Amino acid sequence: MVEGYNIAFKIGDKTFAGRTQDDLNITPSTKESITKDDQGNKQVINTGHEITFSCQGMVEVNSTTGTTTKIFRDDLIDMALAKGSTAVYAFSYTCEGGATYSGKAVCTGYTESSSAEDTATWTISFKVSGDMTKAS
């Protein structure tokens, strides 16, 4: 069994400050075809994958500790506002005792929520651009 704190997304070599949850979604892209030779039976092939991930956490602002290893609130907003080639980020997905996967991704959304009675939280979402590959 793997405890949740042993799974982490990283952008470059930094983790998300205040992170409380990670979600990885891999959805195969399929193509269906029918030929006369198939006698009416659909044939399905996997042509690729749509891979998305998101992270959620409690808002932490930049501090003097952790700035070289953590991504803080202002960094998250900058990532969401980035455009062009500066909006493509190298990432890795690790699980203690398991393989590490890596690739490039673009930010597809950032949400920050706060209320008078709760801790402010954030959610950031990414879509993988190209392949996610297993480290050898």
DSSP file with accessible surface (Angstrom, degrees, kcal/mol):
  #  RESIDUE AA STRUCTURE BP1 BP2  ACC     N-H-->O    O-->H-N    N-H-->O    O-->H-N    TCO  KAPPA ALPHA  PHI   PSI    X-CA   Y-CA   Z-CA
    1    1 A M              0   0  215      0, 0.0     2,-0.5     0, 0.0     0, 0.0   0.000 360.0 360.0 360.0 138.9    0.0    0.0    0.0
    2    2 A V        -     0   0   72      2,-0.0     2,-0.2    95,-0.0     5,-0.0  -0.919 360.0-135.4-110.1 124.7    1.2    3.5   -0.9
    3    3 A E    >   -     0   0   96     -2,-0.5     3,-2.2     1,-0.1     4,-0.1  -0.555  24.1-117.6 -74.2 146.0    0.4    6.4    1.4
    4    4 A G  G >  S+     0   0   58      1,-0.3     3,-1.7    -2,-0.2    -1,-0.1   0.802 110.7  63.5 -56.8 -32.5   -0.7    9.5   -0.5
    5    5 A Y  G 3  S+     0   0  169      1,-0.3    -1,-0.3     3,-0.0    16,-0.0   0.629  92.6  66.0 -71.9  -7.7    2.2   11.6    0.7
    6    6 A N  G <  S+     0   0   35     -3,-2.2    90,-2.2    90,-0.1     2,-0.4   0.393  89.4  76.8 -91.4   2.3    4.6    9.3   -1.1
    7    7 A I  E <   +A   95   0A  40     -3,-1.7     2,-0.3    88,-0.2    88,-0.2  -0.952  62.5 168.8-113.5 133.5    3.2   10.4   -4.5
    8    8 A A  E     -A   94   0A  12     86,-2.3    86,-2.7    -2,-0.4     2,-0.4  -0.995  30.7-147.2-150.1 139.2    4.3   13.7   -6.0
    9    9 A F  E     -A   93   0A   0     -2,-0.3     7,-0.5    84,-0.2     2,-0.4  -0.828  24.6-168.2 -92.9 142.3    4.2   15.8   -9.1
   10   10 A K  E     -AB  92  15A  73     82,-2.6    82,-2.1    -2,-0.4     2,-0.6  -0.988  19.3-147.5-130.0 142.7    7.2   18.1   -9.6
   11   11 A I  E >  S-AB  91  14A  17      3,-2.2     3,-2.2    -2,-0.4     2,-0.3  -0.966  82.4 -36.5-105.2 117.7    7.7   20.9  -12.1
   12   12 A G  T 3  S-     0   0   46     78,-2.3    80,-0.1    -2,-0.6    -2,-0.1  -0.505 125.4 -34.5  62.5-124.9   11.4   20.8  -12.8
   13   13 A D  T 3  S+     0   0  125     -2,-0.3     2,-0.4    55,-0.1    -1,-0.2   0.174 118.9  98.8-112.0  20.4   12.9   19.8   -9.5
   14   14 A K  E <   -B   11   0A  65     -3,-2.2    -3,-2.2    56,-0.0    56,-0.2  -0.844  57.6-149.0-111.9 143.4   10.3   21.7   -7.3
   15   15 A T  E     -Bc  10  70A  22     54,-2.4    56,-2.5    -2,-0.4     2,-0.5  -0.622  34.8 -93.0 -98.6 166.1    7.3   20.4   -5.5
   16   16 A F  E >   - c   0  71A   3     -7,-0.5     3,-1.4    54,-0.2    56,-0.2  -0.677  40.6-124.2 -82.9 123.6    4.1   22.4   -4.9
   17   17 A A  T 3  S+     0   0    3     54,-2.6    43,-0.2    -2,-0.5    -1,-0.1  -0.434  92.6  10.5 -67.4 135.8    4.1   24.1   -1.5
   18   18 A G  T 3  S+     0   0   14      1,-0.2    40,-2.3    -2,-0.1    -1,-0.2   0.606  87.5 170.9  75.2  11.9    1.1   23.2    0.7
   19   19 A R  E <   +D   57   0A  64     -3,-1.4    38,-0.3    38,-0.3    -1,-0.2  -0.280  15.5 166.6 -61.8 134.0    0.0   20.4   -1.6
   20   20 A T  E     +     0   0A  87     36,-3.5     2,-0.3     1,-0.3    37,-0.2   0.547  62.1  22.2-121.3 -17.7   -2.7   18.1   -0.2
   21   21 A Q  E     -D   56   0A  87     35,-1.8    35,-2.6     2,-0.0     2,-0.4  -0.984  52.8-165.6-155.0 142.8   -3.9   16.1   -3.2
   22   22 A D  E     -D   55   0A  31     -2,-0.3     2,-0.4    33,-0.2    33,-0.2  -0.978   8.5-167.3-124.4 142.5   -2.6   15.0   -6.7
   23   23 A D  E     -D   54   0A  51     31,-2.8    31,-2.2    -2,-0.4     2,-0.4  -0.997   1.9-170.7-132.3 129.1   -4.8   13.6   -9.5
   24   24 A L  E     -D   53   0A  49     -2,-0.4     2,-0.4    29,-0.2    29,-0.2  -0.973   4.1-173.3-117.9 130.8   -3.5   11.8  -12.6
   25   25 A N  E     -D   52   0A  85     27,-3.0    27,-2.5    -2,-0.4     2,-0.5  -0.988   5.1-176.5-128.0 123.2   -5.9   11.0  -15.5
   26   26 A I  E     -D   51   0A  84     -2,-0.4    25,-0.2    25,-0.2    -2,-0.0  -0.978   6.4-179.4-119.9 116.3   -4.8    8.9  -18.5
   27   27 A T  E     -D   50   0A  82     23,-2.9    23,-3.1    -2,-0.5     2,-0.1  -0.965  23.8-131.0-119.9 116.1   -7.5    8.5  -21.2
   28   28 A P  E     -D   49   0A  68      0, 0.0     2,-0.6     0, 0.0    21,-0.3  -0.385  13.0-137.0 -63.4 141.1   -6.7    6.5  -24.3
   29   29 A S  E     -D   48   0A  48     19,-2.7    18,-3.1    -2,-0.1    19,-1.0  -0.904  31.3-170.2 -95.2 124.0   -7.5    8.1  -27.7
   30   30 A T  E     -D   46   0A  83     -2,-0.6     2,-0.4    16,-0.2    16,-0.2  -0.818  19.3-154.8-119.7 158.0   -9.1    5.5  -29.8
   31   31 A K  E     -D   45   0A 134     14,-2.2    14,-2.2    -2,-0.3     2,-0.4  -0.999  11.9-155.0-130.2 131.7  -10.1    5.1  -33.4
   32   32 A E  E     +D   44   0A 108     -2,-0.4     2,-0.3    12,-0.2    12,-0.2  -0.830  16.1 173.3-106.8 145.9  -12.8    2.8  -34.6
   33   33 A S  E     -D   43   0A  57     10,-2.2    10,-2.9    -2,-0.4     2,-0.4  -0.988  18.0-161.5-147.0 155.2  -13.1    1.3  -38.1
   34   34 A I        +     0   0   95     -2,-0.3     2,-0.3     8,-0.2     8,-0.1  -0.993  13.9 179.2-135.3 128.6  -15.2   -1.2  -40.0
   35   35 A T    > > -     0   0   65     -2,-0.4     3,-1.2     6,-0.3     5,-0.8  -0.817  44.5-107.0-119.2 167.4  -14.1   -2.8  -43.2
   36   36 A K  G > 5S+     0   0  202     -2,-0.3     3,-1.3     1,-0.3    -1,-0.1   0.850 121.0  59.1 -61.0 -32.2  -15.8   -5.3  -45.4
   37   37 A D  G 3 5S+     0   0  148      1,-0.3    -1,-0.3     2,-0.1    -3,-0.0   0.734  94.9  64.1 -69.1 -22.0  -13.3   -7.9  -44.2
   38   38 A D  G X 5S-     0   0   34     -3,-1.2     3,-1.9     1,-0.0    -1,-0.3   0.477 101.3-133.4 -80.5  -3.1  -14.4   -7.3  -40.5
   39   39 A Q  T < 5S-     0   0  167     -3,-1.3    -3,-0.1     1,-0.3    -2,-0.1   0.868  70.7 -49.4  53.2  39.6  -17.9   -8.7  -41.3
   40   40 A G  T 3 <S+     0   0   56     -5,-0.8     2,-0.5     1,-0.3    -1,-0.3   0.461 106.6 129.1  86.1  -2.1  -19.5   -5.7  -39.5
   41   41 A N    <   -     0   0  100     -3,-1.9    -6,-0.3    -6,-0.2    -1,-0.3  -0.775  59.5-122.1 -90.4 130.4  -17.5   -6.0  -36.4
   42   42 A K        -     0   0  130     -2,-0.5     2,-0.4    -8,-0.1    -8,-0.2  -0.426  18.8-151.4 -70.1 139.2  -15.9   -2.8  -35.2
   43   43 A Q  E     -D   33   0A  88    -10,-2.9   -10,-2.2    -2,-0.1     2,-0.4  -0.941  11.7-162.9-109.0 134.8  -12.1   -2.7  -34.8
   44   44 A V  E     -D   32   0A  83     -2,-0.4     2,-0.4   -12,-0.2   -12,-0.2  -0.971   8.0-177.6-123.0 131.5  -10.7   -0.4  -32.2
   45   45 A I  E     -D   31   0A 104    -14,-2.2   -14,-2.2    -2,-0.4     2,-0.6  -0.949  29.0-121.4-125.7 151.0   -7.1    0.8  -31.9
   46   46 A N  E     +D   30   0A  84     -2,-0.4   -16,-0.2   -16,-0.2     3,-0.1  -0.812  27.8 177.9 -89.3 120.4   -5.4    3.0  -29.4
   47   47 A T  E     -     0   0A  87    -18,-3.1     2,-0.3    -2,-0.6   -17,-0.2   0.463  59.1 -53.0-103.7  -3.0   -3.9    6.0  -31.2
   48   48 A G  E     -D   29   0A  26    -19,-1.0   -19,-2.7     2,-0.0     2,-0.3  -0.983  58.9 -88.9 160.7-162.5   -2.5    7.9  -28.2
   49   49 A H  E     -D   28   0A 102     -2,-0.3     2,-0.6   -21,-0.3   -23,-0.0  -0.995   9.8-142.2-143.8 146.3   -3.4    9.2  -24.8
   50   50 A E  E     -D   27   0A  91    -23,-3.1   -23,-2.9    -2,-0.3     2,-0.5  -0.966  30.5-171.5-103.6 121.6   -4.8   12.4  -23.3
   51   51 A I  E     +D   26   0A  16     -2,-0.6    77,-3.0    77,-0.3     2,-0.3  -0.968   9.9 168.9-121.3 125.3   -3.0   12.9  -20.0
   52   52 A T  E     -DE  25 127A  39    -27,-2.5   -27,-3.0    -2,-0.5     2,-0.3  -0.941   7.8-175.2-128.8 153.3   -4.0   15.5  -17.4
   53   53 A F  E     -DE  24 126A   2     73,-2.0    73,-3.1    -2,-0.3     2,-0.3  -0.987   1.4-171.2-144.2 154.5   -3.0   16.0  -13.9
   54   54 A S  E     -DE  23 125A  17    -31,-2.2   -31,-2.8    -2,-0.3     2,-0.4  -0.977   6.3-156.9-141.3 155.8   -4.0   18.4  -11.2
   55   55 A C  E     -DE  22 124A   0     69,-2.3    69,-2.4    -2,-0.3     2,-0.3  -0.973   5.8-164.5-131.5 148.0   -2.8   19.3   -7.7
   56   56 A Q  E     +DE  21 123A  62    -35,-2.6   -36,-3.5    -2,-0.4   -35,-1.8  -0.950  21.2 139.7-130.0 152.3   -4.6   20.9   -4.8
   57   57 A G  E     -DE  19 122A   1     65,-2.1    65,-2.4    -2,-0.3     2,-0.4  -0.970  49.8 -72.8-170.1-177.0   -3.3   22.5   -1.7
   58   58 A M  E     - E   0 121A  83    -40,-2.3    63,-0.3    -2,-0.3     2,-0.1  -0.790  58.5-100.1 -94.9 138.6   -3.4   25.2    0.9
   59   59 A V        +     0   0   34     61,-2.5     2,-0.4    -2,-0.4    61,-0.1  -0.364  44.2 176.0 -63.8 127.5   -2.2   28.7   -0.1
   60   60 A E        -     0   0   86    -43,-0.2    13,-2.4    -2,-0.1     2,-0.2  -0.999  18.2-144.6-129.7 132.1    1.4   29.4    1.0
   61   61 A V        -     0   0   93     -2,-0.4     0, 0.0    11,-0.2     0, 0.0  -0.575  41.7 -72.6 -91.6 161.7    3.1   32.6    0.0
   62   62 A N        +     0   0   76     -2,-0.2     2,-0.3     2,-0.1    -1,-0.2  -0.169  56.7 175.9 -52.0 139.4    6.8   32.9   -0.8
   63   63 A S        -     0   0   49      2,-0.3     4,-0.2    -3,-0.1     9,-0.0  -0.870  45.3-105.0-136.2 172.1    9.1   32.6    2.2
   64   64 A T  S    S+     0   0  138     -2,-0.3     2,-0.4     2,-0.1     3,-0.4   0.759 103.0  72.3 -73.8 -20.8   12.8   32.5    2.7
   65   65 A T  S    S+     0   0  107      1,-0.2    -2,-0.3     2,-0.1     0, 0.0  -0.787 106.2   9.7 -96.0 135.2   12.7   28.7    3.4
   66   66 A G  S >> S+     0   0   26     -2,-0.4     4,-2.1    -4,-0.1     3,-1.1   0.471  79.9 128.4  87.0   0.6   11.9   26.4    0.6
   67   67 A T  T 34 S+     0   0   62     -3,-0.4     5,-0.1     1,-0.3    -2,-0.1   0.771  76.8  47.7 -64.8 -22.1   12.2   28.8   -2.3
   68   68 A T  T 34 S+     0   0  105      1,-0.1    -1,-0.3     3,-0.0   -55,-0.1   0.629 124.2  30.0 -90.9 -11.4   14.7   26.6   -4.1
   69   69 A T  T <4 S+     0   0   72     -3,-1.1   -54,-2.4   -55,-0.1     2,-0.3   0.456 111.1  66.3-123.6  -4.8   12.6   23.4   -3.7
   70   70 A K  E  <  -c   15   0A  78     -4,-2.1     2,-0.6   -56,-0.2   -54,-0.2  -0.898  62.7-140.3-125.2 150.9    8.9   24.6   -3.6
   71   71 A I  E     -c   16   0A   7    -56,-2.5   -54,-2.6    -2,-0.3     2,-0.1  -0.947  31.9-165.3-105.6 119.4    6.5   26.3   -5.9
   72   72 A F     >  -     0   0    5     -2,-0.6     4,-2.1   -56,-0.2     3,-0.3  -0.375  36.3 -83.0-101.3 179.6    4.4   28.9   -4.0
   73   73 A R  H  > S+     0   0   74    -13,-2.4     4,-2.2     1,-0.3     5,-0.2   0.887 126.2  48.7 -50.3 -52.5    1.2   30.8   -4.8
   74   74 A D  H  > S+     0   0   68      1,-0.2     4,-2.4     2,-0.2    -1,-0.3   0.887 110.4  52.6 -62.8 -35.1    2.8   33.6   -6.9
   75   75 A D  H  > S+     0   0   47     -3,-0.3     4,-2.3     2,-0.2    -1,-0.2   0.900 107.8  52.2 -63.5 -40.6    4.6   30.9   -8.9
   76   76 A L  H  X S+     0   0    1     -4,-2.1     4,-2.1     2,-0.2    -2,-0.2   0.921 110.3  47.0 -62.6 -45.5    1.3   29.1   -9.6
   77   77 A I  H  X S+     0   0   44     -4,-2.2     4,-1.9     1,-0.2    -1,-0.2   0.924 111.1  52.1 -64.3 -41.8   -0.3   32.2  -10.8
   78   78 A D  H  X S+     0   0  100     -4,-2.4     4,-1.0     1,-0.2    -1,-0.2   0.900 108.6  51.6 -60.4 -39.1    2.7   33.0  -13.1
   79   79 A M  H  < S+     0   0   15     -4,-2.3     3,-0.4     1,-0.2    28,-0.3   0.907 109.9  49.0 -63.7 -41.2    2.5   29.5  -14.5
   80   80 A A  H  < S+     0   0   40     -4,-2.1    -1,-0.2     1,-0.2    -2,-0.2   0.825 113.8  46.4 -69.0 -29.5   -1.2   30.0  -15.3
   81   81 A L  H  < S+     0   0  122     -4,-1.9    -1,-0.2    -5,-0.2    -2,-0.2   0.590  87.4 114.3 -88.7 -11.2   -0.6   33.3  -17.0
   82   82 A A     <  -     0   0   29     -4,-1.0     2,-0.3    -3,-0.4     5,-0.1  -0.209  47.1-164.0 -63.0 151.4    2.4   32.1  -19.1
   83   83 A K    >   -     0   0  173      5,-0.0     3,-1.0     0, 0.0     4,-0.2  -0.905  43.3  -1.7-132.5 162.0    2.1   32.1  -22.9
   84   84 A G  G >  S-     0   0   61     -2,-0.3     3,-1.8     1,-0.2     4,-0.1  -0.195 123.3 -15.3  62.1-146.2    3.9   30.5  -25.8
   85   85 A S  G >  S+     0   0  109      1,-0.3     3,-1.2     2,-0.2    -1,-0.2   0.752 131.9  64.9 -67.9 -21.7    7.0   28.4  -25.2
   86   86 A T  G <  S+     0   0   97     -3,-1.0    -1,-0.3     1,-0.2    -2,-0.2   0.627  92.9  64.7 -74.7  -9.3    7.4   29.7  -21.6
   87   87 A A  G <  S+     0   0   14     -3,-1.8    20,-0.6    -4,-0.2     2,-0.6   0.363  81.2  92.4 -93.4   4.6    4.1   28.0  -20.8
   88   88 A V  E <   - F   0 106A  58     -3,-1.2     2,-0.4    -5,-0.2    18,-0.2  -0.891  60.4-169.3-102.8 123.2    5.5   24.5  -21.4
   89   89 A Y  E     - F   0 105A  42     16,-3.3    16,-2.4    -2,-0.6     2,-0.3  -0.919  22.4-128.3-119.1 136.0    6.9   22.9  -18.2
   90   90 A A  E     - F   0 104A  56     -2,-0.4   -78,-2.3    14,-0.2     2,-0.3  -0.615  39.0-179.0 -74.1 134.9    9.0   19.8  -17.7
   91   91 A F  E     -AF  11 103A   6     12,-2.6    12,-1.6    -2,-0.3     2,-0.3  -0.914  20.3-158.8-132.9 162.9    7.4   17.6  -15.0
   92   92 A S  E     -AF  10 102A  22    -82,-2.1   -82,-2.6    -2,-0.3     2,-0.5  -0.986   6.2-154.7-139.1 150.1    7.9   14.3  -13.2
   93   93 A Y  E     -AF   9 101A  42      8,-2.8     8,-2.3    -2,-0.3     2,-0.3  -0.991  22.6-178.2-124.9 116.4    5.5   12.1  -11.4
   94   94 A T  E     -A    8   0A  35    -86,-2.7   -86,-2.3    -2,-0.5     2,-0.4  -0.888  18.5-171.0-122.7 151.4    7.0    9.9   -8.7
   95   95 A C  E >   -A    7   0A  30      4,-0.5     3,-3.0    -2,-0.3   -88,-0.2  -0.984  38.3-108.4-138.1 125.2    5.8    7.3   -6.3
   96   96 A E  T 3  S+     0   0  136    -90,-2.2     3,-0.1    -2,-0.4   -90,-0.1  -0.297 108.1  10.2 -56.0 126.0    8.0    6.0   -3.5
   97   97 A G  T 3  S+     0   0   90      1,-0.3    -1,-0.3   -95,-0.0     2,-0.2   0.379 120.6  85.5  85.8  -6.7    9.0    2.4   -4.5
   98   98 A G  S <  S-     0   0   47     -3,-3.0    -1,-0.3     1,-0.2    -3,-0.2  -0.566  86.1 -73.9-116.9-175.8    7.5    2.9   -8.0
   99   99 A A        -     0   0   36     -2,-0.2    -4,-0.5    -3,-0.1     2,-0.4  -0.303  38.2-126.1 -76.1 160.8    8.7    4.2  -11.3
  100  100 A T        -     0   0   54     35,-0.2    35,-3.2    -6,-0.2     2,-0.3  -0.918  22.6-164.1-107.3 135.2    9.1    7.9  -12.2
  101  101 A Y  E     +FG  93 134A  74     -8,-2.3    -8,-2.8    -2,-0.4     2,-0.3  -0.897  10.7 179.8-116.2 149.4    7.4    9.2  -15.3
  102  102 A S  E     +FG  92 133A  44     31,-2.6    31,-2.8    -2,-0.3     2,-0.3  -0.931  15.2 124.7-146.7 168.0    8.2   12.5  -17.0
  103  103 A G  E     -F   91   0A  16    -12,-1.6   -12,-2.6    -2,-0.3     2,-0.4  -0.961  53.6 -67.4 173.6-157.7    7.3   14.8  -19.9
  104  104 A K  E     +FG  90 129A 121     25,-0.5    25,-3.0    27,-0.4     2,-0.3  -0.943  44.5 178.8-125.4 145.9    6.2   18.3  -20.7
  105  105 A A  E     -FG  89 128A   0    -16,-2.4   -16,-3.3    -2,-0.4     2,-0.4  -0.969  20.2-140.3-145.0 157.7    2.9   19.9  -19.8
  106  106 A V  E     -FG  88 127A  46     21,-2.4    21,-2.4    -2,-0.3     2,-0.3  -0.920  32.2-108.6-118.0 146.1    1.0   23.2  -20.1
  107  107 A C  E     - G   0 126A  26    -20,-0.6    19,-0.3    -2,-0.4     3,-0.1  -0.569  31.2-179.5 -73.0 130.0   -1.2   24.7  -17.4
  108  108 A T  E     -     0   0A  85     17,-2.8     2,-0.3     1,-0.3    18,-0.2   0.412  62.6  -8.1-110.6  -2.1   -4.9   24.5  -18.3
  109  109 A G  E     - G   0 125A  29     16,-1.1    16,-2.5     2,-0.0     2,-0.4  -0.862  46.6-158.4 173.8 150.9   -6.3   26.3  -15.2
  110  110 A Y  E     - G   0 124A  48     -2,-0.3     2,-0.4    14,-0.2    14,-0.2  -0.989  13.3-176.8-140.2 132.5   -5.7   27.8  -11.8
  111  111 A T  E     - G   0 123A  80     12,-2.7    12,-2.4    -2,-0.4     2,-0.4  -0.998   5.8-169.4-130.9 136.0   -8.3   28.3   -9.1
  112  112 A E  E     - G   0 122A  74     -2,-0.4     2,-0.4    10,-0.2    10,-0.2  -0.994  10.6-171.5-124.2 130.1   -7.8   29.9   -5.7
  113  113 A S  E     + G   0 121A  60      8,-2.9     8,-2.9    -2,-0.4     2,-0.3  -0.959   9.2 166.4-125.1 141.2  -10.6   29.7   -3.1
  114  114 A S        -     0   0   97     -2,-0.4     2,-0.3     6,-0.2     5,-0.1  -0.995   7.7-179.6-150.3 149.4  -11.0   31.4    0.2
  115  115 A S        -     0   0   65      3,-0.6     3,-0.4    -2,-0.3     5,-0.0  -0.915  43.6-103.8-139.2 170.3  -13.7   32.0    2.7
  116  116 A A  S    S+     0   0  111     -2,-0.3    -1,-0.0     1,-0.2     3,-0.0   0.746 118.1  37.2 -68.4 -21.8  -13.9   33.8    6.1
  117  117 A E  S    S+     0   0  180      2,-0.1     2,-0.3     0, 0.0    -1,-0.2   0.530 109.8  59.9-110.3  -8.5  -13.8   30.6    8.0
  118  118 A D  S    S-     0   0  119     -3,-0.4    -3,-0.6     1,-0.0     2,-0.2  -0.787  85.8 -92.5-121.8 165.9  -11.4   28.3    6.1
  119  119 A T        -     0   0   92     -2,-0.3     2,-0.1    -5,-0.1    -2,-0.1  -0.497  50.8-105.1 -70.6 138.8   -7.8   28.1    4.9
  120  120 A A        -     0   0   29     -2,-0.2   -61,-2.5   -61,-0.1     2,-0.3  -0.423  44.9-166.7 -65.3 139.9   -7.3   29.5    1.4
  121  121 A T  E     -EG  58 113A  56     -8,-2.9    -8,-2.9   -63,-0.3     2,-0.3  -0.859  10.8-155.9-128.5 162.9   -6.8   26.7   -1.1
  122  122 A W  E     -EG  57 112A   3    -65,-2.4   -65,-2.1    -2,-0.3     2,-0.4  -0.948   4.1-164.6-135.8 156.7   -5.6   26.4   -4.7
  123  123 A T  E     -EG  56 111A  41    -12,-2.4   -12,-2.7    -2,-0.3     2,-0.4  -0.987   8.5-173.9-137.9 132.4   -6.0   24.0   -7.6
  124  124 A I  E     -EG  55 110A   0    -69,-2.4   -69,-2.3    -2,-0.4     2,-0.4  -0.987   6.2-160.9-128.5 139.0   -3.8   23.9  -10.6
  125  125 A S  E     -EG  54 109A  39    -16,-2.5   -17,-2.8    -2,-0.4   -16,-1.1  -0.932   5.7-171.8-122.8 147.1   -4.4   21.7  -13.7
  126  126 A F  E     -EG  53 107A   0    -73,-3.1   -73,-2.0    -2,-0.4     2,-0.4  -0.953  13.8-150.1-134.5 153.3   -2.0   20.6  -16.5
  127  127 A K  E     -EG  52 106A  85    -21,-2.4   -21,-2.4    -2,-0.3   -75,-0.2  -0.992  29.5-118.4-122.8 131.0   -2.3   18.8  -19.8
  128  128 A V  E     - G   0 105A  15    -77,-3.0     2,-0.6    -2,-0.4   -77,-0.3  -0.476  19.5-150.8 -71.0 133.7    0.6   16.7  -21.0
  129  129 A S  E     - G   0 104A  69    -25,-3.0   -25,-0.5    -2,-0.2     2,-0.3  -0.939  67.8 -17.7-106.5 110.6    2.1   17.9  -24.3
  130  130 A G  E    S-     0   0A  62     -2,-0.6     2,-0.2   -27,-0.1    -2,-0.0  -0.655 113.7 -14.6  92.1-149.7    3.6   15.0  -26.2
  131  131 A D  E     -     0   0A 134     -2,-0.3     2,-0.6   -83,-0.0   -27,-0.4  -0.597  46.6-142.3 -93.5 150.4    4.4   11.7  -24.4
  132  132 A M  E     -     0   0A  33     -2,-0.2     2,-0.3   -29,-0.1   -29,-0.2  -0.969  33.6-164.1-103.7 120.3    4.7   10.9  -20.7
  133  133 A T  E     - G   0 102A  73    -31,-2.8   -31,-2.6    -2,-0.6     2,-0.4  -0.827  20.0-119.3-115.4 149.8    7.6    8.4  -20.5
  134  134 A K  E     - G   0 101A 136     -2,-0.3   -33,-0.2   -33,-0.2     2,-0.1  -0.670  34.5-117.0 -83.6 130.4    8.8    6.0  -17.9
  135  135 A A              0   0   55    -35,-3.2   -35,-0.2    -2,-0.4    -1,-0.1  -0.413 360.0 360.0 -66.4 140.9   12.3    6.7  -16.6
  136  136 A S              0   0  170     -2,-0.1    -1,-0.1   -37,-0.1   -36,-0.0  -0.422 360.0 360.0 -93.4 360.0   14.7    3.9  -17.4
